[in-house]
Amino acid sequence: MKNKITLLTIILFVTLGSGLKMNAQFAPQFDGIVGSYEKILVVNNFNDGTAALQALIDDVTLQATGGTIKLSGNIKLSNIYLKSNVHIDISKGTIIKGDLTLTKAAIFEIGDTPTLVENVKIFCSQSDRSKPNDDLTEKFVFDLTEFGMNGKIRAIMLSNVANFWLSDIYIKDALTQFNGITLNPYIIQTSTDNSVHQGLRDYKIIGSPSKGEIRNVYGKDQHYGYGLIQIQSARNVNFVKLSGNGGVILRMESGSNIQYVGTDNEQELGIIKGIKASDINQTNGFAAVMMSPHGRVNGDVYLENIKSTSSTFAIVMATGFFDAELKDANGNLVDPVKFKKGRFAGPIVIKNVDATFGINAYGRLGQEYSYVEKGIQAQYPWATLTVSPETDKARIMPSAAAIGHLCLPSKGGTPDIVEGEYVAQIDGPVTSSGFKSCINSFYNNTLYENDSKNVDCSTLSLKKNQLNPNVFSLYPNPTTEYVAINWTVQTNRLEVYNASGILVQSVSKLEDVNTFNLNVTGYAKGIYFVKMITNDGIIAKRIIVN
């Protein structure tokens, strides 16, 4: 059946849906299927297809087992609300533009409702995912360029949604001010007095994105302070094969409205946990992966195959902090009990990181520039660096290192739940190329908070604090009863912390021995960190108690 509507053509019919081959490095989260009900929408010449597409979504979601919408053409859309049991299969080469009069800053809204949205999918069944991720011919496109630099726009925003899939997306950006895809909690304000400071009001988190897959997404020309994907809150989500240039590819930054809820409130729904990310690749930006917990105690994160080229870091982990919006006119926290510096309770596991040095990275206010090796700073003084087009606060600068573990004051430190610190376990190789030769020896291409303004290849000023991981061994690991701890450098003290950063055991007066048997029979099952304090520095390793 064909129906002609002004400015667009819609073709509707029922047929069998097509299957989708999955290429997963992690166990898949998404398991949604829909029935055979199918409709097709073709829109050309960038005519407005909003009403037609929304009508099809409303129709499909009413079917007992849902269905699929086939979308193609050159389309303009404004605030599309995806609903449960609707899959949208978008043809290769389809270009979607946003209406410049958008009432909300997202073209697709998924879960912007107190009612949970489930089993939704936006993808391209025609895509050959074995091709390079920046291959425009294998994807459909969100073209955001008309919004211009600092324009407020997102391609997709997810909120109260479970069991979702996004893939095969090319976001053609133009330094717009928001991330291409965001994952936010759906929050309602339960206070009635809006004259009270926002941080003192009461809020309830209804839901946040969970059980999802985001794969094969590329972002072109992203804003330095934003990027491709931002997670304010999400649980059990896989991110696979994400790449682009500018900003951050995968940003775990628990700010925005979630900051007003309070650190210890709505912990299960309002945090970042169960995040697995693989094959994340950044060029000419700040970082491939950024962790920046504003004021939430987040959970576990697993990062594998992370790569950067001419970016400040491949991975950067920032110390938790307080947002300015949580302070009064005098700069004091409006409620020191309700709000604490954010962190990740962990575990955070990192495998296979590689960074290539370049001079087209992004630095903010000189903070990251202070970690650049001093000889490189002399060659590229801050005052001579090009100011970024997005804001005069940032400059285009040389790369610093593969990993910026800036949430700890020193190598091998342990979490401090008051100060917002947290530990990452680096389980795989960290490599780099093009950096000065001494960078590789600084804690295996990793810089820590206290290394700021101290990375000097001419003097190897960090040599004193450099510890070879082989000076400290644990066996067996995992364990159920005892762990034999051995070391080859003078050690003063051992401390054991659980995954939440709480000290569970401390052993001192070890100067005259080089071994200790740790009894873990009284420990609960889980992950712990053993911290060794020596005369030459601090190092920590992870143990698992089964």
C-alpha positions as CSV (number, residue, x, y, z in Angstrom):
1,M,0.0,0.0,0.0
2,K,1.3,3.5,-0.8
3,N,0.2,6.7,0.8
4,K,1.4,10.1,-0.5
5,I,1.9,12.8,2.1
6,T,3.1,16.3,1.4
7,L,6.9,16.7,1.1
8,L,7.6,13.0,1.7
9,T,6.6,9.5,0.6
10,I,5.8,6.6,2.9
11,I,5.7,3.0,1.9
12,L,4.1,0.7,4.4
13,F,4.0,-3.1,4.2
14,V,4.6,-6.2,6.3
15,T,7.5,-8.6,5.8
16,L,10.0,-10.7,7.7
17,G,12.7,-8.8,9.6
18,S,16.4,-9.4,8.8
19,G,18.9,-10.8,11.2
20,L,22.0,-9.0,12.5
21,K,25.4,-10.6,13.0
22,M,27.1,-9.7,16.2
23,N,30.9,-9.1,16.6
24,A,31.4,-8.9,20.4
25,Q,34.6,-8.7,22.5
26,F,32.4,-8.9,25.6
27,A,29.4,-11.1,26.5
28,P,26.5,-9.3,24.8
29,Q,24.1,-7.3,26.9
30,F,21.3,-6.6,24.4
31,D,19.1,-9.6,23.6
32,G,16.0,-7.9,22.2
33,I,13.9,-9.3,19.3
34,V,10.8,-8.1,17.7
35,G,8.1,-9.6,15.5
36,S,7.9,-9.6,11.7
37,Y,5.7,-6.5,11.5
38,E,7.6,-4.0,9.3
39,K,7.1,-0.6,7.8
40,I,9.2,1.5,5.5
41,L,9.7,5.3,5.4
42,V,11.5,7.0,2.6
43,V,12.1,10.8,2.9
44,N,14.1,12.8,0.3
45,N,15.4,16.3,-0.2
46,F,15.8,16.8,3.6
47,N,12.0,17.2,4.0
48,D,10.7,17.0,7.5
49,G,9.9,13.4,8.4
50,T,9.2,14.0,12.1
51,A,5.4,13.5,12.1
52,A,5.6,10.5,9.7
53,L,8.3,8.7,11.6
54,Q,6.7,9.3,15.0
55,A,3.4,8.0,13.7
56,L,5.1,4.8,12.5
57,I,6.8,4.4,15.9
58,D,3.4,4.8,17.7
59,D,1.9,2.2,15.4
60,V,4.7,-0.4,15.7
61,T,4.8,-0.2,19.5
62,L,1.1,-1.1,19.7
63,Q,1.8,-4.4,18.0
64,A,1.9,-7.3,20.4
65,T,5.5,-8.2,19.6
66,G,6.6,-4.8,18.1
67,G,8.4,-4.6,14.8
68,T,10.9,-2.8,12.6
69,I,10.9,0.5,10.7
70,K,13.1,0.7,7.6
71,L,14.3,4.3,7.1
72,S,16.2,5.8,4.2
73,G,16.8,9.0,2.2
74,N,17.8,12.5,3.2
75,I,15.7,13.5,6.2
76,K,15.1,16.3,8.7
77,L,13.9,15.2,12.1
78,S,13.0,16.9,15.3
79,N,12.6,15.3,18.7
80,I,11.7,11.7,17.8
81,Y,10.6,9.7,20.8
82,L,11.5,6.0,20.4
83,K,9.2,3.6,22.2
84,S,9.3,0.0,23.4
85,N,9.7,-2.9,21.0
86,V,10.6,-0.7,18.0
87,H,13.7,-1.3,16.0
88,I,14.8,1.3,13.3
89,D,16.9,-0.1,10.5
90,I,18.5,2.8,8.7
91,S,19.9,2.3,5.2
92,K,23.6,2.9,4.4
93,G,24.1,6.5,3.2
94,T,21.0,7.9,4.8
95,I,21.6,11.4,6.1
96,I,19.6,12.7,9.1
97,K,19.7,16.4,9.9
98,G,18.2,18.0,13.0
99,D,15.6,20.8,12.9
100,L,17.3,24.1,14.0
101,T,14.1,24.8,16.1
102,L,14.5,21.6,18.2
103,T,12.6,22.1,21.5
104,K,15.0,19.6,23.2
105,A,18.7,19.2,22.3
106,A,18.4,15.7,20.9
107,I,17.1,14.4,17.6
108,F,16.2,11.0,19.1
109,E,15.0,10.8,22.7
110,I,14.9,7.3,24.2
111,G,13.4,6.9,27.6
112,D,12.7,10.6,28.3
113,T,9.6,9.4,30.2
114,P,8.8,8.0,33.7
115,T,7.7,4.8,32.0
116,L,10.6,2.4,31.2
117,V,11.3,2.0,27.5
118,E,12.5,-1.5,26.6
119,N,13.9,-3.4,23.6
120,V,14.8,-0.6,21.2
121,K,17.4,-0.6,18.4
122,I,18.8,1.9,15.9
123,F,21.1,0.3,13.5
124,C,22.0,-0.5,9.8
125,S,21.6,-4.1,8.8
126,Q,23.5,-3.4,5.6
127,S,26.7,-2.3,7.3
128,D,29.9,-4.3,6.9
129,R,31.4,-3.8,10.4
130,S,34.7,-5.4,9.4
131,K,35.4,-2.2,7.4
132,P,37.3,0.7,9.0
133,N,35.1,2.6,11.5
134,D,35.5,5.9,9.6
135,D,34.2,4.4,6.4
136,L,31.2,6.7,5.7
137,T,29.8,4.3,3.1
138,E,29.1,1.6,5.7
139,K,27.0,3.8,8.0
140,F,24.1,6.2,8.2
141,V,24.9,9.8,9.1
142,F,23.7,12.4,11.6
143,D,24.8,15.7,10.1
144,L,25.0,18.3,12.8
145,T,27.0,20.8,10.9
146,E,24.2,23.3,10.4
147,F,24.1,23.9,14.2
148,G,27.6,25.3,14.0
149,M,30.3,25.7,16.6
150,N,29.0,25.6,20.2
151,G,25.5,24.7,18.9
152,K,23.5,22.8,21.5
153,I,22.6,19.5,19.9
154,R,22.8,15.7,20.4
155,A,22.1,13.0,17.9
156,I,20.7,10.6,20.5
157,M,19.9,10.9,24.2
158,L,19.1,7.8,26.4
159,S,17.5,8.0,29.8
160,N,15.0,5.6,31.3
161,V,15.7,2.7,28.9
162,A,16.7,-1.0,29.2
163,N,17.8,-3.5,26.6
164,F,19.0,-1.2,23.8
165,W,21.3,-1.3,20.8
166,L,22.9,1.6,18.8
167,S,25.3,0.9,16.0
168,D,26.7,1.9,12.5
169,I,26.5,5.6,13.1
170,Y,28.6,8.4,11.6
171,I,28.2,11.7,13.4
172,K,29.3,14.6,11.3
173,D,29.9,17.2,13.9
174,A,30.9,20.9,13.7
175,L,32.3,21.5,17.2
176,T,28.8,21.5,18.7
177,Q,28.5,21.9,22.4
178,F,27.1,18.6,23.5
179,N,28.3,15.0,23.0
180,G,26.9,13.1,20.0
181,I,25.3,10.5,22.2
182,T,24.5,10.9,26.0
183,L,23.4,8.4,28.6
184,N,21.5,10.2,31.4
185,P,19.4,9.3,34.4
186,Y,15.7,10.3,34.3
187,I,15.2,12.4,37.4
188,I,12.2,14.2,38.9
189,Q,12.3,16.9,41.5
190,T,10.1,16.1,44.5
191,S,10.7,19.4,46.3
192,T,8.0,22.1,46.1
193,D,10.0,25.2,47.0
194,N,12.0,26.3,44.0
195,S,13.3,29.3,45.8
196,V,15.7,26.9,47.7
197,H,19.1,26.3,46.2
198,Q,19.0,23.5,43.7
199,G,21.5,21.4,45.8
200,L,19.2,21.5,48.8
201,R,16.1,20.3,47.0
202,D,14.9,16.7,46.9
203,Y,15.1,14.5,43.8
204,K,14.2,11.0,42.8
205,I,15.9,8.9,40.1
206,I,13.3,7.0,38.1
207,G,15.7,5.1,35.9
208,S,18.9,5.2,33.8
209,P,20.2,3.4,30.7
210,S,20.9,-0.3,31.4
211,K,21.7,-3.5,29.5
212,G,22.8,-2.0,26.3
213,E,25.3,-2.1,23.3
214,I,26.8,0.9,21.5
215,R,29.0,-0.2,18.6
216,N,30.7,1.0,15.5
217,V,30.2,4.7,15.9
218,Y,32.4,7.4,14.5
219,G,32.5,11.1,15.4
220,K,34.0,13.8,13.1
221,D,35.2,17.2,14.3
222,Q,34.0,17.0,18.0
223,H,34.1,19.9,20.5
224,Y,37.2,19.8,22.7
225,G,35.1,19.8,25.9
226,Y,32.6,17.2,24.8
227,G,33.0,14.4,22.2
228,L,31.3,11.3,20.9
229,I,29.6,9.6,23.9
230,Q,29.1,10.8,27.5
231,I,27.9,8.7,30.4
232,Q,26.2,10.5,33.2
233,S,24.7,7.3,34.5
234,A,24.5,3.8,33.0
235,R,24.6,0.2,34.1
236,N,25.8,-2.9,32.2
237,V,26.6,-1.4,28.9
238,N,29.1,-2.5,26.3
239,F,30.9,0.0,24.0
240,V,32.8,-1.5,21.1
241,K,34.6,0.1,18.2
242,L,34.2,3.8,18.8
243,S,36.5,6.4,17.2
244,G,36.8,9.9,16.0
245,N,38.7,13.2,16.2
246,G,38.5,16.0,18.8
247,G,37.2,16.0,22.4
248,V,36.8,12.6,24.1
249,I,35.5,9.4,22.5
250,L,34.0,7.8,25.7
251,R,33.5,10.2,28.6
252,M,32.4,8.9,32.0
253,E,31.5,12.1,33.7
254,S,28.8,12.0,36.3
255,G,27.7,15.6,36.3
256,S,24.7,17.4,34.9
257,N,21.5,17.1,36.9
258,I,22.7,14.0,38.7
259,Q,25.0,16.2,40.7
260,Y,22.0,17.6,42.7
261,V,20.8,14.2,43.9
262,G,23.5,13.7,46.5
263,T,26.4,11.3,46.6
264,D,24.8,8.5,48.7
265,N,21.2,8.8,47.3
266,E,19.8,6.5,44.7
267,Q,23.1,4.7,44.4
268,E,22.0,1.8,42.2
269,L,20.1,3.8,39.6
270,G,22.3,6.9,39.6
271,I,25.8,5.6,39.0
272,I,28.1,4.4,36.3
273,K,28.8,0.6,36.7
274,G,29.3,-2.5,34.6
275,I,30.9,-0.6,31.8
276,K,32.9,-2.5,29.3
277,A,34.7,-0.7,26.4
278,S,36.9,-2.2,23.7
279,D,38.6,-0.8,20.6
280,I,38.3,2.9,21.4
281,N,40.4,5.1,19.1
282,Q,41.0,8.9,19.4
283,T,42.8,11.3,17.1
284,N,43.8,14.9,17.7
285,G,41.8,15.4,20.9
286,F,41.9,15.2,24.7
287,A,41.5,11.4,25.3
288,A,40.0,8.2,24.0
289,V,38.6,7.5,27.4
290,M,38.0,9.9,30.3
291,M,36.8,9.2,33.8
292,S,35.7,12.2,35.8
293,P,33.3,11.5,38.7
294,H,31.7,14.7,39.8
295,G,30.0,13.5,42.9
296,R,28.9,9.9,42.6
297,V,30.4,6.7,44.0
298,N,30.5,4.7,40.7
299,G,31.2,1.0,40.2
300,D,33.3,-1.2,37.9
301,V,34.8,-0.3,34.5
302,Y,36.7,-2.6,32.1
303,L,38.8,-1.0,29.3
304,E,40.6,-2.9,26.6
305,N,42.4,-1.9,23.3
306,I,42.4,1.8,23.9
307,K,44.4,3.9,21.4
308,S,45.2,7.6,20.8
309,T,47.1,9.5,18.1
310,S,48.1,13.1,18.9
311,S,45.8,13.3,21.9
312,T,46.8,14.4,25.4
313,F,46.2,11.0,26.8
314,A,44.8,7.7,25.6
315,I,43.1,7.3,29.0
316,V,42.7,10.0,31.7
317,M,41.3,9.5,35.1
318,A,40.5,12.7,37.0
319,T,40.2,13.1,40.7
320,G,36.6,13.6,41.9
321,F,35.5,17.1,42.7
322,F,32.6,19.4,43.6
323,D,30.7,21.2,40.9
324,A,30.5,25.0,41.2
325,E,26.7,24.7,41.1
326,L,26.8,22.9,44.5
327,K,28.4,25.9,46.2
328,D,27.0,29.0,47.8
329,A,27.9,32.6,47.0
330,N,30.9,32.3,49.3
331,G,32.2,29.2,47.5
332,N,31.2,26.8,50.3
333,L,29.3,23.5,49.8
334,V,25.6,24.0,50.4
335,D,25.5,20.7,52.2
336,P,28.8,18.9,53.1
337,V,26.9,15.8,54.3
338,K,24.9,15.3,51.1
339,F,27.7,15.9,48.7
340,K,31.2,14.3,48.5
341,K,33.8,14.2,45.9
342,G,33.1,11.5,43.3
343,R,35.1,8.3,42.7
344,F,34.9,4.8,41.2
345,A,34.7,2.0,43.8
346,G,35.9,-0.3,41.0
347,P,37.4,-2.5,40.0
348,I,38.8,-0.5,37.1
349,V,40.7,-2.9,34.8
350,I,42.8,-1.6,31.9
351,K,44.3,-3.8,29.2
352,N,46.2,-2.9,26.0
353,V,46.7,0.8,25.7
354,D,48.8,2.5,23.0
355,A,49.5,6.2,22.4
356,T,51.3,8.0,19.5
357,F,52.8,11.4,20.2
358,G,51.6,14.4,18.3
359,I,51.2,18.2,18.6
360,N,47.5,18.5,17.9
361,A,46.2,17.4,21.3
362,Y,43.9,19.6,23.5
363,G,44.7,21.0,26.9
364,R,42.4,23.0,29.2
365,L,43.7,26.0,31.2
366,G,47.3,24.5,31.1
367,Q,46.4,21.7,33.6
368,E,47.2,18.9,31.3
369,Y,50.1,20.8,29.7
370,S,51.9,20.6,33.1
371,Y,52.3,16.9,32.5
372,V,54.1,17.3,29.1
373,E,57.8,16.5,29.3
374,K,59.8,19.7,30.1
375,G,62.0,19.5,27.0
376,I,58.8,19.4,24.9
377,Q,57.4,22.3,26.8
378,A,60.5,24.3,26.0
379,Q,60.0,23.5,22.3
380,Y,56.3,24.4,22.4
381,P,55.8,27.1,25.1
382,W,52.2,27.5,26.3
383,A,52.0,31.1,25.3
384,T,52.8,30.3,21.7
385,L,50.3,27.5,21.4
386,T,47.2,27.9,19.1
387,V,44.0,28.7,21.0
388,S,41.3,26.2,20.3
389,P,38.4,27.6,18.2
390,E,35.8,26.4,20.6
391,T,37.0,28.4,23.6
392,D,39.9,30.6,24.7
393,K,40.3,28.3,27.7
394,A,41.9,25.6,25.7
395,R,45.0,25.3,23.5
396,I,46.2,22.8,21.0
397,M,49.2,21.2,22.6
398,P,51.7,18.3,22.5
399,S,50.7,14.8,23.9
400,A,51.5,14.0,27.5
401,A,51.5,10.2,27.9
402,A,49.5,7.1,27.3
403,I,47.7,7.1,30.7
404,G,47.0,10.0,33.0
405,H,46.2,8.4,36.4
406,L,45.5,11.7,37.9
407,C,43.0,10.4,40.5
408,L,45.9,9.3,42.7
409,P,48.7,11.5,44.2
410,S,51.4,8.9,43.7
411,K,52.1,5.7,41.8
412,G,50.4,2.7,43.4
413,G,48.3,4.7,45.8
414,T,45.0,3.5,47.2
415,P,41.5,5.0,47.2
416,D,40.7,7.8,49.6
417,I,36.9,8.0,49.8
418,V,37.0,11.5,51.2
419,E,39.3,13.0,48.6
420,G,37.7,11.3,45.6
421,E,40.6,9.1,44.7
422,Y,40.4,5.7,43.1
423,V,42.6,2.9,41.8
424,A,43.0,1.4,38.3
425,Q,44.5,-2.0,37.8
426,I,46.6,-2.1,34.6
427,D,46.6,-5.7,33.5
428,G,47.9,-5.4,29.9
429,P,50.7,-3.7,28.1
430,V,50.8,0.1,27.8
431,T,52.9,1.2,24.9
432,S,53.7,4.5,23.1
433,S,55.6,5.8,20.1
434,G,57.0,9.2,19.2
435,F,57.4,10.4,22.8
436,K,60.8,11.2,24.3
437,S,62.5,7.9,25.2
438,C,62.3,8.4,29.0
439,I,58.5,8.6,29.0
440,N,58.3,4.9,28.5
441,S,60.1,4.4,31.8
442,F,57.8,6.6,33.8
443,Y,55.6,3.9,35.4
444,N,55.0,2.1,32.1
445,N,53.8,5.2,30.2
446,T,51.6,6.3,33.1
447,L,51.7,9.7,34.8
448,Y,50.2,10.4,38.3
449,E,49.0,13.5,40.0
450,N,52.3,14.3,41.8
451,D,54.1,14.1,38.5
452,S,52.7,17.4,37.4
453,K,55.5,19.8,36.3
454,N,58.0,17.1,37.1
455,V,58.4,15.1,33.9
456,D,62.0,15.9,32.8
457,C,63.9,13.5,30.5
458,S,67.1,15.4,31.0
459,T,67.3,14.6,34.7
460,L,65.0,11.6,35.0
461,S,63.5,13.3,38.0
462,L,60.8,10.7,38.5
463,K,63.4,7.8,38.7
464,K,63.3,7.8,42.5
465,N,59.6,6.9,42.6
466,Q,59.7,4.3,39.7
467,L,59.1,0.8,40.9
468,N,59.4,-2.3,38.7
469,P,56.2,-4.3,39.3
470,N,58.4,-7.4,39.6
471,V,59.8,-6.3,43.0
472,F,56.4,-7.3,44.5
473,S,54.7,-10.6,43.9
474,L,51.5,-12.3,45.2
475,Y,50.7,-16.0,45.0
476,P,48.3,-17.7,44.7
477,N,45.9,-15.2,43.1
478,P,43.0,-15.8,43.1
479,T,43.0,-17.4,46.6
480,T,40.7,-18.7,49.3
481,E,42.9,-18.9,52.3
482,Y,46.4,-17.4,52.2
483,V,48.4,-15.1,49.8
484,A,52.2,-15.3,50.0
485,I,53.6,-11.8,49.5
486,N,57.2,-11.4,48.5
487,W,59.3,-8.3,47.8
488,T,62.9,-7.4,46.9
489,V,63.1,-3.8,48.1
490,Q,63.0,-2.5,51.7
491,T,59.4,-2.3,52.7
492,N,57.9,-0.4,55.7
493,R,54.3,-1.3,55.6
494,L,51.6,-3.3,53.8
495,E,48.0,-2.2,53.6
496,V,45.0,-4.0,52.3
497,Y,41.9,-2.2,50.9
498,N,38.6,-3.6,49.7
499,A,37.1,-2.5,46.3
500,S,35.3,0.3,48.0
501,G,38.5,1.9,49.2
502,I,38.1,0.9,52.9
503,L,41.2,-0.2,54.8
504,V,40.7,-3.8,56.0
505,Q,44.2,-4.7,57.3
506,S,47.6,-3.0,57.9
507,V,50.9,-4.7,58.7
508,S,53.9,-2.7,59.8
509,K,57.5,-3.3,61.0
510,L,58.5,-5.2,57.9
511,E,61.9,-3.6,57.4
512,D,63.9,-6.7,58.2
513,V,61.9,-9.3,56.2
514,N,61.0,-9.8,52.6
515,T,57.9,-12.0,52.8
516,F,54.5,-12.1,54.5
517,N,51.7,-14.6,54.5
518,L,48.4,-12.8,54.3
519,N,45.5,-14.7,55.8
520,V,42.3,-13.9,53.9
521,T,40.0,-16.6,55.4
522,G,38.0,-13.9,57.1
523,Y,37.6,-11.7,54.0
524,A,34.4,-11.6,52.0
525,K,34.6,-12.7,48.5
526,G,35.7,-10.0,46.1
527,I,38.5,-7.8,44.9
528,Y,41.1,-6.3,47.2
529,F,44.2,-4.1,46.7
530,V,47.5,-4.7,48.5
531,K,49.5,-1.6,48.9
532,M,53.2,-1.8,49.6
533,I,55.0,1.3,51.0
534,T,58.7,1.3,50.4
535,N,61.6,3.8,50.7
536,D,61.6,4.2,46.9
537,G,57.9,4.7,46.3
538,I,54.5,3.0,46.6
539,I,53.0,0.2,44.5
540,A,49.7,-1.6,44.7
541,K,48.5,-4.9,43.2
542,R,45.1,-6.5,43.1
543,I,44.1,-9.9,44.6
544,I,40.9,-11.8,44.2
545,V,39.4,-13.7,47.1
546,N,37.1,-16.6,46.0
